[in-house]
Amino acid sequence: MSQLSAIIIGANAGLSQTLAQKLAAEGVRLGLMAADLSSLDPLLQQLPDNTLCSEIDIFDPAQCRQALKDLWQQLEGAQLVIINTAASHHELELPWEADKMVLDVNVTGFTALANGAFALFREQKYGQLAAITSIAGERGGASSAFHASKAFQQNYLQGLRLHAQRLKLPVTVSDLRLGYIDKMQARGSKAWGASLDVVASQILANLKKAKATSYVTRRWRIVSWVGRMLPEFIYNKRKYR
Ligand SMILES: NC(=O)c1ccc[n+]([C@@H]2O[C@H](COP(=O)([O-])OP(=O)(O)OC[C@H]3O[C@@H](n4cnc5c(N)ncnc54)[C@H](OP(=O)(O)O)[C@@H]3O)[C@@H](O)[C@H]2O)c1
């Protein structure tokens, strides 16, 4: 059997790099897409020589889609595409420029890539499209554009899933809803978040089960359920730091 291939978009993110290492350890050939290819050098030293890379500017949807198509052709197709690009901001005044940047990356850029990947899977007639979203998408929050953009992503993925069913295509669409990654855990942080290693392992386990929607880590399913059940008058009184 020929080697399996996967494309990871947003490969500079720590989570993407941990996923890449784990997939490579399972013998999967990788295509990595990132804004800044030079920052992938330390990762590439740990990956097999047949790993391919491609530069993307997520503010340029046409460029992203073409780059994805080119990488796909170089790999001669792929079984899995993971979209892990995201932007957010925490400016209290909610400047339009900052909100627009979040929408450009998380809505327009995301859709350009998800739509492009789905079209490639449709042509190939099978595959798995996965995107890292967030439980933030399930209800509004103080980072309004971020929450709303994650809600858009979740809704769009569900639409693609229905579309695959309508076309009777064995294309799996997976929405991975993250809770909180504690990126400082390796440096001794004791915050209530899982390490990149745990998060990546759970993501890959969920992808293998072809789950439509999964919560990572698992305990965030309970947080999500409680969050969605809270009546408005309590939810709106949440305190933000
Ligand atoms: N961190 C958490 O606790 C948490 C919680 C819930 C959900 N999530 C979700 O999990 C995913 C990963 O989170 P993270 O914190 O690891 O994210 P991150 O480090 O900010 O990574 C986001 C990725 O998006 C890429 N990106 C952003 N703007 C871009 C642009 N203009 N052009 C090309 N690439 C661009 C970044 O590339 P560069 O590095 O090159 O900029 C990076 O690879 C995101 O979808 C996030 O929403 C995270």
The ligand as an SDF file (V2000), in Angstrom:
LIG
                    3D

 48 52  0  0  0  0  0  0  0  0999 V2000
   -4.5750   28.3010   22.4610 N   0  0  0  0  0  0  0  0  0  0  0  0
   -5.7060   27.9070   23.0210 C   0  0  0  0  0  0  0  0  0  0  0  0
   -5.8310   27.7640   24.2290 O   0  0  0  0  0  0  0  0  0  0  0  0
   -6.9230   27.6450   22.1570 C   0  0  0  0  0  0  0  0  0  0  0  0
   -8.1600   27.4950   22.7480 C   0  0  0  0  0  0  0  0  0  0  0  0
   -9.2650   27.2120   21.9470 C   0  0  0  0  0  0  0  0  0  0  0  0
   -9.0970   27.0600   20.5790 C   0  0  0  0  0  0  0  0  0  0  0  0
   -7.8810   27.2370   20.0220 N   0  0  0  0  0  0  0  0  0  0  0  0
   -7.7700   27.0900   18.5810 C   0  0  0  0  0  0  0  0  0  0  0  0
   -6.7500   26.1620   18.2990 O   0  0  0  0  0  0  0  0  0  0  0  0
   -6.0750   26.5410   17.1290 C   0  0  0  0  0  0  0  0  0  0  0  0
   -4.5790   26.6910   17.4260 C   0  0  0  0  0  0  0  0  0  0  0  0
   -4.4300   27.6100   18.4460 O   0  0  0  0  0  0  0  0  0  0  0  0
   -3.0500   28.2490   18.7890 P   0  0  0  0  0  0  0  0  0  0  0  0
   -3.1900   29.0430   20.0270 O   0  0  0  0  0  0  0  0  0  0  0  0
   -2.0270   27.1490   18.7250 O   0  0  0  0  0  0  0  0  0  0  0  0
   -2.9190   29.2220   17.5770 O   0  0  0  0  0  0  0  0  0  0  0  0
   -1.6640   30.0260   17.0650 P   0  0  0  0  0  0  0  0  0  0  0  0
   -0.4270   29.5920   17.7360 O   0  0  0  0  0  0  0  0  0  0  0  0
   -2.0300   31.4560   17.0840 O   0  0  0  0  0  0  0  0  0  0  0  0
   -1.6330   29.4610   15.5720 O   0  0  0  0  0  0  0  0  0  0  0  0
   -2.4890   29.8910   14.6020 C   0  0  0  0  0  0  0  0  0  0  0  0
   -1.8740   29.5620   13.2630 C   0  0  0  0  0  0  0  0  0  0  0  0
   -2.4980   30.4200   12.3230 O   0  0  0  0  0  0  0  0  0  0  0  0
   -1.4950   30.9800   11.5450 C   0  0  0  0  0  0  0  0  0  0  0  0
   -1.8540   32.2980   11.0380 N   0  0  0  0  0  0  0  0  0  0  0  0
   -2.3990   33.3370   11.7080 C   0  0  0  0  0  0  0  0  0  0  0  0
   -2.5060   34.4000   10.9000 N   0  0  0  0  0  0  0  0  0  0  0  0
   -1.9970   34.0040    9.6980 C   0  0  0  0  0  0  0  0  0  0  0  0
   -1.8190   34.6250    8.4500 C   0  0  0  0  0  0  0  0  0  0  0  0
   -2.1740   35.8840    8.2580 N   0  0  0  0  0  0  0  0  0  0  0  0
   -1.2840   33.9190    7.4120 N   0  0  0  0  0  0  0  0  0  0  0  0
   -0.9100   32.6230    7.6050 C   0  0  0  0  0  0  0  0  0  0  0  0
   -1.0270   31.9710    8.7730 N   0  0  0  0  0  0  0  0  0  0  0  0
   -1.5690   32.6500    9.7970 C   0  0  0  0  0  0  0  0  0  0  0  0
   -0.3040   31.1320   12.4660 C   0  0  0  0  0  0  0  0  0  0  0  0
    0.8390   31.2520   11.6720 O   0  0  0  0  0  0  0  0  0  0  0  0
    2.1170   32.0840   12.2040 P   0  0  0  0  0  0  0  0  0  0  0  0
    2.5960   31.4070   13.4550 O   0  0  0  0  0  0  0  0  0  0  0  0
    3.0460   31.9900   11.0590 O   0  0  0  0  0  0  0  0  0  0  0  0
    1.6070   33.4770   12.4610 O   0  0  0  0  0  0  0  0  0  0  0  0
   -0.3650   29.8250   13.2030 C   0  0  0  0  0  0  0  0  0  0  0  0
    0.2780   28.8200   12.4740 O   0  0  0  0  0  0  0  0  0  0  0  0
   -6.7290   27.8370   16.6530 C   0  0  0  0  0  0  0  0  0  0  0  0
   -7.7380   27.5320   15.7300 O   0  0  0  0  0  0  0  0  0  0  0  0
   -7.3550   28.3780   17.9100 C   0  0  0  0  0  0  0  0  0  0  0  0
   -8.4510   29.1930   17.6300 O   0  0  0  0  0  0  0  0  0  0  0  0
   -6.7840   27.5390   20.7810 C   0  0  0  0  0  0  0  0  0  0  0  0
  1  2  1  0
  2  3  2  0
  2  4  1  0
  4  5  1  0
  4 48  2  0
  5  6  2  0
  6  7  1  0
  7  8  2  0
  8  9  1  0
  8 48  1  0
  9 10  1  0
  9 46  1  0
 10 11  1  0
 11 12  1  0
 11 44  1  0
 12 13  1  0
 13 14  1  0
 14 15  2  0
 14 16  1  0
 14 17  1  0
 17 18  1  0
 18 19  2  0
 18 20  1  0
 18 21  1  0
 21 22  1  0
 22 23  1  0
 23 24  1  0
 23 42  1  0
 24 25  1  0
 25 26  1  0
 25 36  1  0
 26 27  1  0
 26 35  1  0
 27 28  2  0
 28 29  1  0
 29 30  1  0
 29 35  2  0
 30 31  1  0
 30 32  2  0
 32 33  1  0
 33 34  2  0
 34 35  1  0
 36 37  1  0
 36 42  1  0
 37 38  1  0
 38 39  2  0
 38 40  1  0
 38 41  1  0
 42 43  1  0
 44 45  1  0
 44 46  1  0
 46 47  1  0
M  CHG  2   8   1  16  -1
M  END
$$$$
